[in-house]
């Protein structure tokens, strides 16, 4: 089994939110072995991506993970949003929050 294999019970549902009824896709059971992905992140020694906007550090996700995201979620995006072009994975990173909650700036505390 590969850590990027799709979970056999993968499913998604769509919620309509806001006054416009905008679609939000909620995914359950994305990867068969999500714990292995966490363990992979735990072995990283270098977290080179830093930003004044993110309250911690990030490391790039593997190219194979980007491919898996596109492969599994591409059909969902086509189905829900009617997008005909192949979706792009603009950002794929392991992220670790290192800033204590009392030191977050207001925009980092807002739901998003």
TATA-V393580 format. One record per residue. N is the residue number from 1. RES is the residue in three letters. PSI is psi as a letter, one per 30 degrees, with the letter a starting at -180 (none if undefined). BURIAL is # if it has 9 or more other C-alpha atoms within 8 Angstrom, else .. Layout:
{{N	RES	PSI	BURIAL} {N	RES	PSI	BURIAL}}
This chain:
{{1	UNK	k	.} {2	UNK	k	.} {3	UNK	f	#} {4	UNK	g	#} {5	UNK	k	#} {6	UNK	k	#} {7	UNK	k	#} {8	UNK	f	.} {9	UNK	g	.} {10	UNK	k	#} {11	UNK	l	.} {12	UNK	l	.} {13	UNK	l	.} {14	UNK	k	#} {15	UNK	k	#} {16	UNK	k	.} {17	UNK	l	#} {18	UNK	l	.} {19	UNK	f	.} {20	UNK	f	.} {21	UNK	h	.} {22	UNK	k	#} {23	UNK	k	#} {24	UNK	k	.} {25	UNK	k	.} {26	UNK	k	.} {27	UNK	k	#} {28	UNK	k	.} {29	UNK	h	#} {30	UNK	e	#} {31	UNK	k	#} {32	UNK	e	#} {33	UNK	i	#} {34	UNK	e	#} {35	UNK	e	.} {36	UNK	e	.} {37	UNK	e	#} {38	UNK	e	.} {39	UNK	e	.} {40	UNK	e	.} {41	UNK	e	.} {42	UNK	f	.} {43	UNK	f	.} {44	UNK	k	.} {45	UNK	f	.} {46	UNK	k	.} {47	UNK	i	.} {48	UNK	f	.} {49	UNK	j	.} {50	UNK	k	.} {51	UNK	k	.} {52	UNK	f	.} {53	UNK	e	.} {54	UNK	k	#} {55	UNK	h	#} {56	UNK	b	#} {57	UNK	l	#} {58	UNK	l	#} {59	UNK	k	#} {60	UNK	k	.} {61	UNK	l	#} {62	UNK	l	.} {63	UNK	e	.} {64	UNK	e	.} {65	UNK	e	#} {66	UNK	e	#} {67	UNK	e	.} {68	UNK	e	#} {69	UNK	e	#} {70	UNK	e	#} {71	UNK	e	.} {72	UNK	e	#} {73	UNK	f	.} {74	UNK	e	#} {75	UNK	e	.} {76	UNK	e	.} {77	UNK	e	#} {78	UNK	e	#} {79	UNK	e	.} {80	UNK	e	.} {81	UNK	f	.} {82	UNK	g	.} {83	UNK	k	#} {84	UNK	f	.} {85	UNK	l	.} {86	UNK	k	.} {87	UNK	l	.} {88	UNK	k	.} {89	UNK	j	.} {90	UNK	e	.} {91	UNK	k	.} {92	UNK	j	#} {93	UNK	l	.} {94	UNK	k	#} {95	UNK	k	.} {96	UNK	j	.} {97	UNK	k	.} {98	UNK	f	.} {99	UNK	k	.} {100	UNK	k	.} {101	UNK	e	.} {102	UNK	f	.} {103	UNK	g	.} {104	UNK	k	#} {105	UNK	l	.} {106	UNK	e	.} {107	UNK	f	.} {108	UNK	f	#} {109	UNK	f	.} {110	UNK	k	.} {111	UNK	k	.} {112	UNK	none	.}}
